[in-house]
Amino acid sequence: MHLDLLVISFGLGVGILVGLTGIGGGSLMTPLLILFAGVQPVVAIGTDLAYGAVTKTLGGWRHLKKGTVDLGVSKWLAVGSVPGSLVGVALVDWLHHRYGKGFDDVLLYAIAGALVIVAVTTLTRALFMPKLVAREQHSVEITSRVKLGASSMGFVLGLLVGMTSVGSGALIGLVLILVFRLTPHRVVGTDVFHAAILLWGAGIAHWVTGTVDFVLMANILIGSLPGVLIGTHLITKVPAAGLRPALGCVLVGSALGVLSKAGVDLPKAAIPGVPALIGLVAFFVHRARPSVSAPAPRPAPEPRPEVAPA
């Protein structure tokens, strides 16, 4: 097997991001393979989903051991996302043969726009709505409404993942933040664990359609597997206040990568440079923002005086 050091380094960097933030796999790896490794888009998508299944299985297992996974939310998201991804793979295979590259470009522009919205929303929430932190919860009560909502949203997002390989971390992570209001570490753990289930379905479907390059996949895994181990080891050492803006910055990089994949002429340095600049601005905004103090605890009631018996 030929070792490609460039692809291995991509795998290492993206693996660390996946382990640390739960996103970055499809949103970054597919554009990297197309722009720098010269891989055909359809093969890049299929190979990315197949390698992501292995990588996120390792990351999901690690997060499960750390207790950062909400199993109920993961299960009901997967009820919708796995069938959705299978439909997405079937659609992209049919539409690609019927309409060619024009359909792919339209879809990529739509996904890039969605990622920009996600990034702006996440950064705004992290930097300018600190009071919402008090609404975060460690776990979600699984009611009939939660089951229906999770499976419905999972189907739509799974459809996008199956067609583009983008969204298994970024878009589903947004749902976990805004809809289920999980804490940042639980967002990452639940996102990675659910993505492992979703990507196995989509990856196997792409293998059946013949769009998985197993040599390329092996090179990515050589870098990504240790990267995920590094990322998941660091997650509990990263403060939550720093993790929220980091999620937004990675989403910006994802949007730029997808735009580049769609044919927009972006400087190569913009994909890592713009998120880094936003991260620097976010750091200074966070430093300048007055800290939000936790609500003062209520004083304990004074003990009632004992009454002597008559």
C-alpha positions as CSV (number, residue, x, y, z in Angstrom):
1,M,0.0,0.0,0.0
2,H,1.3,3.5,-0.9
3,L,1.6,5.8,2.0
4,D,0.5,9.4,1.2
5,L,1.9,11.7,3.9
6,L,-0.3,14.6,2.9
7,V,-3.5,12.6,3.3
8,I,-2.2,11.1,6.6
9,S,-1.6,14.6,7.9
10,F,-5.1,15.6,6.9
11,G,-6.4,12.6,8.8
12,L,-4.5,13.5,11.9
13,G,-5.7,17.1,12.0
14,V,-9.3,16.3,11.2
15,G,-9.2,13.4,13.7
16,I,-8.2,15.8,16.5
17,L,-11.0,18.1,15.6
18,V,-13.5,15.3,15.5
19,G,-12.4,14.0,18.9
20,L,-12.4,17.5,20.4
21,T,-15.4,19.1,18.8
22,G,-17.4,16.3,17.2
23,I,-17.3,18.1,13.8
24,G,-14.9,18.5,11.0
25,G,-15.0,15.0,9.4
26,G,-17.1,15.4,6.3
27,S,-17.2,19.2,6.4
28,L,-13.4,19.5,6.1
29,M,-12.0,16.2,4.8
30,T,-14.0,16.0,1.6
31,P,-12.9,19.5,0.4
32,L,-9.3,18.7,1.5
33,L,-9.2,15.6,-0.6
34,I,-10.7,17.4,-3.6
35,L,-8.5,20.5,-3.4
36,F,-5.2,19.1,-2.4
37,A,-5.2,15.4,-3.2
38,G,-7.0,15.6,-6.6
39,V,-9.7,13.1,-5.6
40,Q,-12.9,13.0,-7.7
41,P,-15.8,14.6,-5.7
42,V,-18.1,11.5,-5.7
43,V,-15.2,9.2,-4.6
44,A,-14.1,11.8,-2.0
45,I,-17.7,11.8,-0.5
46,G,-18.0,8.0,-0.4
47,T,-14.5,7.4,1.0
48,D,-15.0,10.2,3.6
49,L,-18.2,8.6,4.8
50,A,-16.5,5.1,5.0
51,Y,-13.4,6.3,6.9
52,G,-15.6,8.5,9.1
53,A,-17.6,5.5,10.2
54,V,-14.4,3.9,11.6
55,T,-13.0,7.1,13.1
56,K,-16.2,8.1,14.8
57,T,-16.8,4.6,16.2
58,L,-13.5,4.9,18.0
59,G,-14.4,8.4,19.2
60,G,-17.9,7.4,20.1
61,W,-16.7,4.5,22.3
62,R,-14.3,6.9,24.0
63,H,-17.0,9.4,24.7
64,L,-19.3,6.7,26.0
65,K,-16.7,5.7,28.5
66,K,-16.3,9.3,29.6
67,G,-20.0,9.6,30.2
68,T,-20.5,12.4,27.6
69,V,-23.1,10.6,25.5
70,D,-26.9,11.1,25.8
71,L,-28.0,7.6,24.6
72,G,-31.7,8.4,24.3
73,V,-31.2,11.4,22.0
74,S,-28.6,9.4,19.9
75,K,-31.0,6.5,19.5
76,W,-33.9,8.6,18.3
77,L,-31.8,10.7,16.0
78,A,-30.5,7.5,14.4
79,V,-34.0,6.2,13.9
80,G,-34.5,8.9,11.3
81,S,-30.9,9.6,10.1
82,V,-29.9,6.1,9.0
83,P,-32.9,5.7,6.6
84,G,-32.4,9.3,5.5
85,S,-28.7,8.6,4.7
86,L,-29.6,5.6,2.6
87,V,-32.2,7.6,0.6
88,G,-29.5,10.3,0.2
89,V,-26.9,7.9,-1.2
90,A,-29.5,6.5,-3.6
91,L,-30.6,10.0,-4.7
92,V,-27.0,11.3,-5.3
93,D,-26.2,8.1,-7.3
94,W,-29.3,8.6,-9.5
95,L,-29.1,12.4,-9.9
96,H,-25.4,12.3,-10.6
97,H,-25.8,10.0,-13.5
98,R,-28.9,11.9,-14.7
99,Y,-27.9,15.6,-14.4
100,G,-24.2,15.5,-13.9
101,K,-22.1,18.1,-12.2
102,G,-24.8,20.8,-12.3
103,F,-26.8,19.2,-9.5
104,D,-23.8,18.7,-7.3
105,D,-22.9,22.4,-7.5
106,V,-26.4,23.6,-6.6
107,L,-26.5,21.2,-3.6
108,L,-23.0,22.3,-2.4
109,Y,-24.0,26.0,-2.4
110,A,-27.1,25.2,-0.3
111,I,-25.0,23.2,2.2
112,A,-22.4,26.0,2.4
113,G,-25.1,28.5,3.1
114,A,-26.5,26.3,5.8
115,L,-23.1,26.0,7.4
116,V,-22.7,29.8,7.4
117,I,-26.0,30.2,9.2
118,V,-25.0,27.5,11.7
119,A,-21.6,29.2,12.3
120,V,-23.1,32.6,12.9
121,T,-25.8,31.2,15.2
122,T,-23.3,29.2,17.3
123,L,-20.8,32.2,17.6
124,T,-23.6,34.6,18.5
125,R,-25.0,32.3,21.1
126,A,-21.5,31.7,22.6
127,L,-20.4,35.3,22.7
128,F,-23.5,37.5,23.0
129,M,-26.1,35.3,24.8
130,P,-24.2,34.0,27.9
131,K,-27.4,33.9,29.9
132,L,-28.7,31.0,27.8
133,V,-25.9,28.8,29.4
134,A,-28.2,28.4,32.4
135,R,-30.7,26.6,30.2
136,E,-28.2,23.9,29.2
137,Q,-29.0,20.4,30.5
138,H,-26.9,17.3,31.1
139,S,-29.6,14.9,29.6
140,V,-32.9,15.0,27.9
141,E,-36.2,13.4,29.0
142,I,-37.3,11.2,26.2
143,T,-41.0,12.0,25.6
144,S,-43.2,11.1,22.6
145,R,-42.6,14.7,21.3
146,V,-38.8,14.3,21.7
147,K,-38.9,11.0,19.8
148,L,-40.9,12.4,16.9
149,G,-38.8,15.6,16.7
150,A,-35.4,13.8,16.9
151,S,-36.3,11.2,14.3
152,S,-37.8,13.8,11.9
153,M,-34.8,16.1,12.1
154,G,-32.5,13.0,11.9
155,F,-34.1,12.0,8.6
156,V,-33.5,15.4,7.0
157,L,-30.0,15.7,8.2
158,G,-29.2,12.1,7.3
159,L,-30.4,12.8,3.8
160,L,-27.9,15.6,3.5
161,V,-25.1,13.6,4.9
162,G,-25.7,10.7,2.5
163,M,-25.7,13.1,-0.5
164,T,-22.7,15.3,0.5
165,S,-20.9,13.8,3.5
166,V,-21.4,17.2,5.2
167,G,-23.4,17.7,8.4
168,S,-22.9,14.6,10.5
169,G,-21.1,16.8,13.0
170,A,-21.8,20.4,12.1
171,L,-25.6,20.3,11.5
172,I,-26.5,17.6,14.0
173,G,-24.3,19.4,16.6
174,L,-26.4,22.5,16.0
175,V,-29.6,20.5,16.7
176,L,-28.1,19.2,20.0
177,I,-27.2,22.8,21.0
178,L,-30.3,24.7,20.0
179,V,-33.1,22.1,20.2
180,F,-32.0,19.8,23.0
181,R,-29.8,22.4,24.8
182,L,-27.2,19.9,25.9
183,T,-24.0,21.1,27.6
184,P,-21.0,21.6,25.2
185,H,-19.2,18.4,26.3
186,R,-22.4,16.3,26.0
187,V,-23.0,17.9,22.5
188,V,-19.6,16.6,21.3
189,G,-20.0,13.2,22.8
190,T,-23.6,12.6,21.7
191,D,-22.7,14.0,18.2
192,V,-19.8,11.7,17.7
193,F,-21.6,8.6,19.0
194,H,-24.6,9.2,16.8
195,A,-22.4,10.0,13.8
196,A,-20.8,6.6,14.1
197,I,-24.2,4.9,13.7
198,L,-25.2,7.2,10.8
199,L,-21.9,6.9,8.9
200,W,-21.9,3.1,9.0
201,G,-25.2,3.1,7.1
202,A,-24.1,5.8,4.6
203,G,-20.6,4.4,4.2
204,I,-21.8,0.9,3.4
205,A,-24.3,2.3,0.9
206,H,-21.5,4.2,-0.9
207,W,-19.4,1.0,-0.9
208,V,-22.3,-0.8,-2.7
209,T,-22.4,2.0,-5.3
210,G,-18.6,1.7,-5.9
211,T,-17.5,5.1,-4.6
212,V,-15.2,4.1,-1.8
213,D,-11.4,4.1,-2.4
214,F,-10.1,1.7,0.3
215,V,-6.4,2.6,-0.2
216,L,-7.2,6.3,0.3
217,M,-9.4,5.4,3.3
218,A,-6.5,3.4,4.9
219,N,-4.2,6.5,4.6
220,I,-6.7,8.7,6.2
221,L,-7.2,6.2,9.0
222,I,-3.5,6.1,9.8
223,G,-3.7,9.7,10.7
224,S,-7.2,10.1,12.0
225,L,-7.3,7.2,14.5
226,P,-4.5,8.6,16.7
227,G,-6.0,12.1,16.1
228,V,-9.4,11.1,17.6
229,L,-7.6,9.6,20.6
230,I,-5.8,12.9,21.2
231,G,-8.9,15.0,20.7
232,T,-11.1,12.9,23.1
233,H,-8.3,12.9,25.7
234,L,-8.2,16.7,25.6
235,I,-12.0,17.4,25.6
236,T,-12.4,17.3,29.4
237,K,-9.4,19.6,29.7
238,V,-10.9,22.3,27.5
239,P,-13.1,24.9,29.3
240,A,-16.7,25.0,28.0
241,A,-16.4,28.7,27.5
242,G,-13.6,28.1,24.9
243,L,-15.3,25.1,23.3
244,R,-18.4,27.0,22.2
245,P,-16.5,29.6,20.1
246,A,-14.3,26.8,18.8
247,L,-17.4,25.0,17.5
248,G,-18.4,28.1,15.6
249,C,-14.9,28.7,14.1
250,V,-14.7,25.1,12.8
251,L,-18.1,25.6,11.2
252,V,-16.8,28.7,9.4
253,G,-13.9,26.6,8.0
254,S,-16.4,24.0,6.9
255,A,-18.5,26.5,5.0
256,L,-15.4,27.9,3.2
257,G,-14.3,24.4,2.3
258,V,-17.7,23.5,0.8
259,L,-17.8,26.7,-1.1
260,S,-14.3,26.0,-2.5
261,K,-15.5,22.5,-3.4
262,A,-18.5,24.1,-5.3
263,G,-16.1,26.1,-7.5
264,V,-15.8,29.4,-5.7
265,D,-12.3,30.8,-6.2
266,L,-11.0,31.2,-2.6
267,P,-7.4,31.6,-1.6
268,K,-6.0,28.4,-0.1
269,A,-5.0,30.2,3.1
270,A,-8.6,31.4,3.6
271,I,-10.0,28.1,4.8
272,P,-7.7,27.9,7.9
273,G,-7.0,31.6,8.1
274,V,-10.5,33.0,8.4
275,P,-11.6,30.7,11.2
276,A,-8.3,31.5,13.0
277,L,-9.0,35.2,12.7
278,I,-12.6,34.8,13.9
279,G,-11.2,32.8,16.8
280,L,-8.9,35.6,17.7
281,V,-11.7,38.1,17.6
282,A,-13.9,35.8,19.7
283,F,-11.1,35.5,22.3
284,F,-10.9,39.3,22.7
285,V,-14.7,39.6,22.8
286,H,-14.9,36.9,25.5
287,R,-12.2,38.7,27.5
288,A,-14.0,42.1,27.2
289,R,-17.4,40.7,28.1
290,P,-18.4,41.1,31.7
291,S,-18.7,37.7,33.4
292,V,-22.1,36.4,34.1
293,S,-22.3,35.4,37.7
294,A,-24.3,32.4,38.8
295,P,-27.5,33.2,40.7
296,A,-27.0,33.5,44.4
297,P,-28.2,30.4,46.3
298,R,-31.4,30.9,48.4
299,P,-30.7,31.2,52.1
300,A,-31.7,28.1,54.0
301,P,-34.9,28.6,56.1
302,E,-34.2,29.3,59.8
303,P,-35.0,26.5,62.1
304,R,-38.3,26.8,63.9
305,P,-37.9,27.1,67.7
306,E,-38.9,24.1,69.6
307,V,-42.0,24.6,71.9
308,A,-41.7,23.1,75.3
309,P,-44.6,20.8,76.2
310,A,-47.2,22.4,78.6
